[in-house]
């Protein structure tokens, strides 16, 4: 003869399940850090691209140091730029900066970074170099052995945090003080979200610009190569074209 458990007996008194923990709200991708207190160094800051970036960031209130192989050359250009920009040789620029933008010519990219490995250790490095060749047909992209200029930088600077950004900006517009805003997006690539967001925030300090996450460093070649297409656009239409990413 079998027995049954009376209603209300042990079978009906199991403890209620614990309520599920509330899901953490996803991070707002436009919630970026305050970078106003960071010192930004620009290697190659006496060239057109470096000078233009230094001018725009300094005009936005960022403390900027431009670097050059010759300190006196950097100091002279810094005096021309104003806005508190300082000049130094490349090594001193790297040592004194929190974030270092690499804006040197492609031909000197590897040699420059190799010589500054110690000074750039622990720094956030932003590579904006575009490996390009030129022939009778115009500009064309080069592909370094490492895959891209940014990946070459990462290989040469194992103790630095390397990102890639600021590839598609017109040096002419950057340096033109009569232009209040630069209407463009900046594609930012990197391995660590926190580092990418710092660079996005720096780009966003320049009026008209947005910094947009565009993937990991392995995608840097496509971003660098696109500059060859923009050069073709600019030559055909007599423009200084940039990029805007829609639906963001």
C-alpha positions as CSV (number, residue, x, y, z in Angstrom):
1,X,0.0,0.0,0.0
2,X,1.5,3.4,-1.0
3,X,1.1,6.6,0.9
4,X,0.7,10.0,-0.5
5,X,2.0,13.3,0.9
6,X,-0.9,15.4,2.3
7,X,-1.5,18.8,0.8
8,X,0.7,21.3,2.6
9,X,3.3,18.6,3.5
10,X,7.0,18.7,2.8
11,X,6.6,18.4,-1.0
12,X,4.8,21.8,-1.1
13,X,7.2,23.8,1.1
14,X,10.2,24.2,-1.1
15,X,12.0,27.6,-0.7
16,X,11.1,30.2,-3.4
17,X,13.7,30.8,-6.1
18,X,15.9,33.8,-5.5
19,X,15.1,36.8,-7.7
20,X,17.3,37.1,-10.7
21,X,20.0,39.8,-10.4
22,X,19.1,42.9,-12.4
23,X,21.0,43.1,-15.7
24,X,23.6,45.8,-15.9
25,X,22.7,48.6,-18.2
26,X,24.9,48.6,-21.3
27,X,27.5,51.4,-21.4
28,X,26.6,54.4,-23.5
29,X,29.2,54.3,-26.4
30,X,29.2,58.1,-26.3
31,X,30.0,58.3,-22.6
32,X,33.7,59.2,-23.0
33,X,36.3,60.2,-20.4
34,X,37.4,63.7,-19.5
35,X,40.8,64.1,-21.3
36,X,41.2,67.8,-20.8
37,X,44.1,67.4,-18.3
38,X,46.2,65.1,-20.5
39,X,49.4,66.3,-22.1
40,X,49.5,65.4,-25.8
41,X,52.7,65.0,-27.7
42,X,53.0,65.1,-31.5
43,X,56.0,63.4,-33.0
44,X,56.5,65.0,-36.4
45,X,54.8,68.0,-35.1
46,X,56.7,70.3,-37.5
47,X,55.2,68.6,-40.5
48,X,51.9,69.6,-42.1
49,X,49.7,66.9,-40.5
50,X,51.4,67.1,-37.1
51,X,51.4,70.9,-37.0
52,X,47.7,70.9,-37.9
53,X,46.7,68.4,-35.2
54,X,48.8,70.3,-32.7
55,X,47.1,73.6,-33.6
56,X,43.5,72.2,-33.4
57,X,44.1,70.4,-30.1
58,X,45.8,73.3,-28.5
59,X,43.1,75.7,-29.7
60,X,40.6,73.4,-28.0
61,X,42.4,73.8,-24.7
62,X,44.7,70.7,-24.7
63,X,48.3,71.0,-23.5
64,X,50.4,70.1,-26.5
65,X,54.1,69.5,-27.0
66,X,55.4,69.1,-30.6
67,X,58.5,67.0,-31.2
68,X,61.1,67.1,-33.9
69,X,64.5,65.7,-34.5
70,X,65.8,69.2,-33.8
71,X,64.6,70.9,-30.6
72,X,65.1,74.4,-32.0
73,X,62.9,73.6,-35.0
74,X,60.2,72.4,-32.8
75,X,60.4,75.4,-30.5
76,X,60.2,77.8,-33.5
77,X,57.0,76.1,-34.9
78,X,55.5,76.0,-31.4
79,X,56.0,79.7,-31.1
80,X,54.2,80.2,-34.5
81,X,51.3,78.0,-33.3
82,X,50.7,79.8,-30.0
83,X,48.0,78.5,-27.7
84,X,50.7,77.5,-25.2
85,X,52.2,74.9,-27.5
86,X,55.7,73.8,-26.5
87,X,58.5,72.4,-28.6
88,X,61.1,69.8,-27.8
89,X,63.2,67.1,-29.5
90,X,61.3,63.8,-30.1
91,X,62.6,62.1,-27.0
92,X,61.8,64.9,-24.6
93,X,58.4,65.2,-26.2
94,X,57.7,61.5,-25.6
95,X,58.9,61.6,-22.0
96,X,56.7,64.6,-21.1
97,X,53.5,63.5,-22.7
98,X,50.6,61.3,-21.5
99,X,49.4,60.6,-25.1
100,X,51.8,60.6,-28.1
101,X,50.5,61.1,-31.7
102,X,52.9,59.7,-34.3
103,X,52.7,61.9,-37.4
104,X,56.1,61.3,-38.9
105,X,56.6,60.4,-42.6
106,X,56.1,56.7,-43.4
107,X,59.8,56.5,-44.6
108,X,61.0,57.3,-41.1
109,X,58.2,55.6,-39.1
110,X,60.1,52.4,-38.0
111,X,63.4,54.2,-37.3
112,X,61.7,56.9,-35.2
113,X,59.8,54.5,-33.1
114,X,62.7,52.1,-32.6
115,X,64.8,55.0,-31.3
116,X,62.0,56.1,-28.8
117,X,61.0,52.7,-27.4
118,X,62.2,53.5,-23.9
119,X,60.6,57.0,-23.8
120,X,57.3,55.6,-25.1
121,X,57.1,52.7,-22.7
122,X,53.8,52.9,-20.7
123,X,52.4,55.7,-23.0
124,X,49.3,55.7,-25.1
125,X,50.5,56.0,-28.6
126,X,48.2,57.1,-31.5
127,X,49.5,56.2,-34.9
128,X,48.2,58.3,-37.8
129,X,50.7,57.4,-40.4
130,X,49.5,56.3,-43.9
131,X,51.9,54.0,-45.8
132,X,51.5,55.3,-49.4
133,X,53.3,55.1,-52.7
134,X,53.0,57.4,-55.7
135,X,53.4,56.9,-59.4
136,X,52.0,58.3,-62.6
137,X,48.5,56.9,-61.8
138,X,48.5,58.6,-58.4
139,X,48.6,57.4,-54.8
140,X,48.3,53.8,-53.8
141,X,48.4,52.0,-50.5
142,X,51.5,50.1,-49.3
143,X,51.1,47.1,-46.9
144,X,53.9,46.7,-44.4
145,X,55.1,43.3,-43.4
146,X,53.3,43.7,-40.0
147,X,50.0,44.5,-41.9
148,X,49.8,48.3,-41.3
149,X,51.7,51.2,-39.8
150,X,49.8,50.8,-36.6
151,X,50.6,47.1,-36.3
152,X,54.3,47.9,-37.0
153,X,54.1,50.5,-34.2
154,X,52.7,47.8,-31.9
155,X,55.4,45.4,-32.8
156,X,58.2,47.9,-32.2
157,X,56.7,49.3,-29.0
158,X,55.8,46.2,-26.9
159,X,55.6,48.3,-23.7
160,X,53.3,50.9,-25.1
161,X,49.5,50.9,-25.7
162,X,49.1,51.5,-29.4
163,X,46.0,52.8,-31.2
164,X,45.3,54.1,-34.7
165,X,43.4,57.3,-35.5
166,X,43.5,60.7,-37.3
167,X,44.3,59.2,-40.8
168,X,41.7,61.0,-43.0
169,X,42.2,64.6,-42.0
170,X,43.1,67.3,-44.4
171,X,46.3,69.1,-43.3
172,X,45.2,72.1,-45.2
173,X,42.0,72.4,-43.2
174,X,43.6,71.6,-39.9
175,X,46.1,74.5,-40.3
176,X,43.6,77.0,-41.6
177,X,42.8,79.2,-38.6
178,X,39.8,80.8,-40.5
179,X,37.9,77.5,-40.4
180,X,36.2,77.1,-37.0
181,X,35.0,73.5,-37.4
182,X,36.4,70.4,-39.1
183,X,33.3,68.5,-40.3
184,X,34.5,64.9,-40.2
185,X,34.6,61.7,-38.2
186,X,37.8,60.1,-36.9
187,X,38.0,56.3,-37.0
188,X,39.8,55.0,-33.9
189,X,41.1,51.4,-33.7
190,X,42.7,49.7,-30.8
191,X,42.9,46.6,-28.5
192,X,41.7,48.1,-25.3
193,X,38.3,49.9,-25.0
194,X,39.6,52.4,-22.4
195,X,42.5,53.4,-24.7
196,X,40.2,53.8,-27.7
197,X,37.8,55.9,-25.7
198,X,40.6,58.3,-24.7
199,X,41.5,58.8,-28.3
200,X,37.8,59.3,-29.3
201,X,37.5,61.9,-26.6
202,X,40.5,63.7,-27.8
203,X,39.1,63.8,-31.3
204,X,35.8,65.1,-29.9
205,X,37.5,68.1,-28.4
206,X,38.1,69.5,-31.9
207,X,34.9,71.3,-33.0
208,X,33.1,69.4,-35.7
209,X,34.9,66.1,-35.1
210,X,33.7,62.9,-33.6
211,X,35.8,59.9,-32.6
212,X,34.2,56.6,-33.7
213,X,35.3,53.1,-32.7
214,X,36.3,51.2,-35.8
215,X,37.6,47.9,-34.6
216,X,40.9,46.4,-33.5
217,X,44.4,47.1,-34.9
218,X,44.2,44.3,-37.4
219,X,41.7,46.5,-39.3
220,X,44.1,49.4,-39.5
221,X,45.4,48.6,-43.0
222,X,42.0,49.3,-44.6
223,X,41.7,52.6,-42.7
224,X,45.2,53.7,-43.7
225,X,44.7,52.6,-47.3
226,X,41.5,54.6,-47.7
227,X,43.7,57.7,-47.8
228,X,44.7,56.9,-51.3
229,X,41.1,57.0,-52.4
230,X,40.5,60.3,-50.6
231,X,43.6,61.8,-52.4
232,X,41.9,60.8,-55.7
233,X,38.6,62.3,-54.6
234,X,40.4,65.6,-53.6
235,X,42.3,65.8,-56.9
236,X,39.2,65.3,-59.0
237,X,36.9,67.6,-57.2
238,X,39.5,70.2,-55.9
239,X,38.3,69.4,-52.4
240,X,39.6,68.5,-48.9
241,X,37.3,65.6,-48.3
242,X,36.9,63.8,-45.0
243,X,34.6,61.1,-43.8
244,X,31.2,61.0,-42.1
245,X,29.7,57.8,-40.8
246,X,25.9,57.8,-41.0
247,X,23.2,56.5,-38.6
248,X,25.3,57.2,-35.5
